[in-house]
Amino acid sequence: MELLIITHLHSDHGGGIRALLDEGIPVEVCYLPFAAQTPLIDEEVLPLIDELQQSGTEIRYLSRGDVIPLPSGQLTVLWPLRDRVSSLHDANDVGLVLQAEIAGVTMLLTGDLSASYAPYVTRPADILKAPHHGSKAANTADFIAAVSPQLILQSNRLESRTLHMQQLAGDIPLYPTDSCGTVTIRFLGDGVFEVETMKGP
């Protein structure tokens, strides 16, 4: 695996490192937010990061303005701000927020950012990954309107959050993982993409 992006060090975002290590899947580079260990995090993720580094993975830290080149586009870091992360922050609010540009398609990848910080990263995008699993505290009608996506992805297991996002989405197609399972997006070029879902057993 060329790169792994961990938006912040909460176990529901970084806990999957264990499976990569157990399966012996090599990771060339792991990207983390600037000062990822400083805010209020899940301490059990730290040994996983250490073990990943010991296995040969390079750890790189990102902040606003950094760019990761991709074969058919790039990832631009919108958040967090460098040197503005403190031990009083919840890791959700200083995690990575990325703007992806791939084959003419833009995606806003919001991690678990709360609505309080959303104004700093709001951008129009073709695809929106709903902040904080679609929670009411992170998703508002104004935010959805400002992004104006063609579709919304929601990583979620709570029916109440899916219902909330359905109300906000209106006519915008919503793909929550609790009902859709794995969601695959294929970028076909010139701003065209297609979506495929696969529900597990």
C-alpha positions in Angstrom: 0.0 0.0 0.0 1.5 3.3 -1.1 -0.2 5.6 1.4 -2.5 5.4 4.4 -4.4 8.5 5.7 -5.6 8.6 9.3 -7.7 11.7 9.9 -7.2 11.6 13.7 -6.3 9.2 16.5 -9.7 7.9 17.6 -10.0 4.2 17.5 -12.8 4.2 14.9 -10.4 5.9 12.5 -7.0 4.4 13.4 -8.0 1.0 14.9 -7.9 -0.6 11.5 -4.1 -0.4 11.5 -4.2 -3.6 13.6 -5.6 -5.5 10.6 -2.9 -4.2 8.3 -0.2 -5.2 10.7 -1.7 -8.6 11.3 -2.0 -9.3 7.6 1.5 -8.1 6.9 0.3 -5.5 4.4 3.2 -3.0 4.0 2.4 0.7 4.1 5.0 3.1 2.5 3.7 6.3 4.1 1.1 7.1 6.8 -0.2 10.6 6.9 -1.5 12.1 10.2 -2.6 15.6 11.1 -0.1 18.0 12.5 0.5 17.3 16.2 -1.8 14.3 16.0 -0.8 13.1 19.5 -1.5 16.4 21.2 -5.3 16.7 21.4 -7.7 14.4 23.3 -7.2 11.1 21.6 -7.8 7.4 22.2 -4.5 6.4 23.7 -4.8 2.8 22.5 -4.1 4.0 18.9 -0.6 5.2 19.8 1.0 1.8 20.0 -0.4 1.0 16.6 1.2 4.0 15.1 4.5 3.0 16.8 4.3 -0.5 15.5 3.5 0.7 12.0 6.6 2.9 12.1 8.7 0.1 13.4 7.5 -2.1 10.4 9.1 0.4 8.0 6.3 2.9 7.4 7.3 6.6 7.1 5.0 8.8 9.2 4.3 12.3 7.8 2.4 15.1 9.4 0.1 17.4 7.5 -1.4 20.9 8.0 -3.4 23.4 6.0 -1.9 24.1 2.6 0.0 20.8 2.2 -0.6 18.9 -1.1 -0.3 15.2 -1.8 0.0 14.5 -5.5 -2.0 11.6 -7.0 -1.7 9.9 -10.4 -4.8 11.7 -11.7 -5.1 14.7 -9.3 -4.2 15.8 -5.8 -5.2 16.0 -2.2 -5.1 19.5 -0.6 -5.1 19.7 3.2 -7.7 22.3 4.4 -7.3 21.5 8.2 -5.8 21.6 10.8 -3.8 24.9 11.1 -0.2 24.4 11.9 0.8 25.4 15.5 -2.9 25.8 16.5 -3.4 22.4 18.1 -3.6 22.2 21.8 -4.2 19.5 24.4 -7.7 21.0 25.1 -8.9 20.2 21.6 -11.0 17.1 20.9 -9.1 15.2 18.1 -12.2 15.5 15.9 -11.8 19.2 15.6 -8.1 19.2 14.6 -8.2 16.1 12.4 -7.4 16.1 8.7 -9.9 17.7 6.3 -9.0 17.1 2.6 -10.1 18.4 -0.7 -9.6 15.7 -3.3 -9.4 16.5 -7.0 -9.4 13.3 -9.1 -10.0 13.2 -12.8 -12.0 16.3 -12.8 -14.1 15.3 -9.7 -13.9 17.2 -6.4 -14.5 15.6 -3.0 -14.6 17.2 0.4 -13.4 14.7 3.0 -14.3 16.1 6.4 -13.2 13.5 8.9 -15.2 14.1 12.2 -15.0 17.9 12.2 -17.8 19.6 14.1 -20.1 22.4 12.8 -18.1 25.0 14.8 -15.1 24.5 12.6 -16.9 23.8 9.3 -16.8 27.4 8.0 -13.0 27.2 7.8 -13.1 24.2 5.4 -16.4 24.6 3.5 -15.9 24.4 -0.3 -18.1 23.4 -3.2 -17.6 19.8 -4.1 -19.1 17.1 -6.3 -18.9 14.5 -3.5 -19.2 15.2 0.2 -18.2 12.8 3.0 -20.6 13.8 5.7 -18.7 15.1 8.8 -18.7 13.0 12.0 -20.7 10.1 10.6 -23.7 12.3 9.9 -24.2 13.6 13.5 -26.6 16.5 14.1 -23.8 18.4 15.8 -21.7 18.4 12.6 -24.2 18.6 9.8 -26.5 21.5 9.0 -28.6 22.6 6.1 -26.4 25.6 5.6 -23.3 23.5 5.3 -24.9 21.1 2.8 -26.2 24.0 0.8 -22.7 25.6 0.7 -21.0 22.4 -0.4 -23.8 21.7 -2.9 -22.7 18.1 -3.6 -24.0 15.8 -6.3 -23.9 13.0 -3.7 -23.2 12.5 0.0 -21.3 9.6 1.6 -22.0 8.7 5.2 -19.9 6.3 7.3 -22.5 5.3 9.9 -24.1 2.6 12.1 -26.8 4.7 13.8 -30.2 4.8 12.1 -31.0 8.2 13.8 -28.0 9.8 12.0 -29.0 8.3 8.7 -32.5 9.7 9.1 -31.0 13.1 10.0 -28.9 13.1 6.9 -31.8 12.0 4.7 -33.7 15.0 5.8 -30.7 17.3 5.1 -29.9 15.7 1.7 -33.4 16.0 0.2 -33.0 15.1 -3.5 -29.2 14.6 -3.2 -28.4 10.9 -3.3 -27.2 9.7 0.1 -25.0 6.6 0.6 -24.9 5.6 4.2 -22.7 2.6 5.0 -25.3 1.1 7.4 -27.6 0.4 4.5 -25.3 0.5 1.4 -22.3 -1.4 2.8 -19.1 -0.8 0.9 -19.3 2.2 -1.5 -16.9 2.3 -4.4 -16.5 5.4 -6.6 -14.9 5.0 -10.0 -13.5 8.1 -11.7 -14.1 7.9 -15.4 -12.4 11.1 -16.5 -13.6 14.6 -17.4 -15.5 15.0 -14.2 -17.6 11.8 -14.7 -17.9 9.2 -11.9 -20.0 6.2 -11.1 -21.0 4.7 -7.7 -21.3 1.0 -6.8 -22.4 -0.4 -3.5 -21.9 -3.9 -2.0 -23.7 -5.0 1.1 -21.8 -7.6 3.1 -23.2 -10.9 4.3 
